[in-house]
Amino acid sequence: MKQTTPAQKGLLTGALMIAASLFSLYVLKNPVESYFQYIIYSIFCFGIVFSMVVYYRTATDKKSFANFFSIGFKTFVVVSLLMAAFAFVYFSFNTEFRDKQIAENSRLLILQGNHLPKEIKDQEALQKKVFLTMMISISIFRYLILGALITVIAAGFLSKKNLGDG
């Protein structure tokens, strides 16, 4: 039986995360920023660690931190790309979130009392223009940072455990 690659495990993990996101948004009717995000992050963490543990159990040679990090990296980069694509599609078709964010920002600017109506309208136009790019950037940054952190911790743990096996 052919082993799955870290990228394939990343595709599976990303697909599960997207399915969980869609379930949260459309079945449970949760807002974009809900506590259900922790379940999605848990799937992400599990996918990365699972990929590294499978490598730990199947490879017969001594594995170094770099080997483990490489496996985790290949997994989380694929997931990050999938989640960025999901963010692009979701926020392109669901502009309610964008409009609520812009309205809340405008409300806060009005409450400050030191902005002219034209400044507020210009700010709204700018936010509409950059919103999609900003959300995709945040998604990529979030998953890359979290993925790197999880990978470093798991690689450190598994490479130390590997040294103790011999």
N, C-alpha and C positions, 0 to 999 in steps of 0.2 A: 504494500500500500504506500502510495506517495505521500510524503509529509507536506503539510501546508506551510507556506512561507509566512514570514512575519507580515508581509504586505497583505496577504490573504486574510490573516487574522485581524489586521487593521480594517480591512473591508467589512468583515463580519461584525467587528466591534462597532464600527461606524454605522452600519445598517441597523444594528440593535439600538444604538443611541438615537438614530433618526426615528425608528419605530416608536421608541419610548417617548420621544418629544411629540410626535404626532398624536399618540395616545393621550398624553397630558393635555395638549392644546385642544384637541377636537372631541375626545371622548369625555375626559374629566372636566373640560372647559376651564383649565387653569390658565392664569395669565402667563405671559412669556417669562417673567421673573417670579417664579414660584418656588416653593420648597421642593417641588418635584425635580428641580434641577440637580439636587443632591443624589437622586437615584441615577440620573443620567451620568453624573460625574463618577458614581460608583461603578457603573458599567464600563466607563472609560478606564478607570484604574484597574478593574478586574481584567479587561482585555489586554492591557499592557503586561501586567504581572503574569497572566496566564501564558502569554506568548513566551515570556522569559523562562517560566517554570517548565514549559514543554521542552524548550531548548536544553535546560538543565538536566532533564530526565532522559533525553534521547541522545545527546551527543556523548561520545565516549572519551574524547580527549579532555585534557584540563582546560577549563574555561576561565578566561580572565575577565576583569571588569570591562575591558574594551569590547569583548565578545558579547557580553550581556547587554551593554549599553547599545551596541549596534542593533541587536535584536529588538530591544525596546524602542529605539529611535525609528527603525523601519516601520514599526507598528503604529506609533503615535503620530508620525508624519502623515500617514495615509488617513488616519482618523481625522486629523486636523483639516486636511484638504476636503474630506467629505463634509465635515461640519461647516466649513466655510461655504461650500456649495449649497448646503441646506439653508444656511443663513441668507445667502443671496436669493434663493428661490422663495423662501418664506417671507422675507421682508419686501421683496418685489411685489408679491401678490397680496400681502396683508399690511396695508398702510395705516391701519387703525393705531397700531403701537406707535408708529412714527408721529402720527398726528396728536396722540395723547401726550407724548414726550414734548413735542414742540409747544403745545398748548400750556403744559405745566411750566415750561421754561418762560414762556411769555407772561404767565400769571405772576411768577416770581419777579420778573423784571418790572412789571407794573407795581407790585407791592414795594419794591425798593424806592420807587418814586423819583428816580433821577434819570429816567430814560424817556426820550421823546417817542411819540407813537410811530414816527417814521423809522427810528432806530429799531424799535421792536419788530416792525414789519420786515425791515431789512434782515434782522437776525433770524426771523422765521423763514425767509426765503433762502438764506444761507444754510440753515439747518436742513431744510428739505433737499437742498442740492447735495449735501455731503453725508446725509443720514445713512444711505446704503453702504457707502464706502467705509464709514465709521463702524457700522455694525459688523461688517465682514472683517475688518481689521481687529476689532475687539475679539471676535470669535477665534481668529487665527492666533492672536497673541495669547489668549486665555488657554487654549488647548496646547499650544507649544510650550508655554511655561509650566503648566500642570503636568504635561507629559514628560518633560525633561526632569522635573522634580521627582516624579514617581519612578522614572527609569533610573535615575542616579541612586535613589534609596534602594530600590529592588536589586540593581546591579551590584551595589556595595554589599548588600546582605547575601545575595546568592554567590558572589565571588568569594566572600569570606567563608561561607558554608562549604564551597567547593574546595577550598584549601584545607579545611578540616577533614574532608572525606579521605584524603590520601594518606 
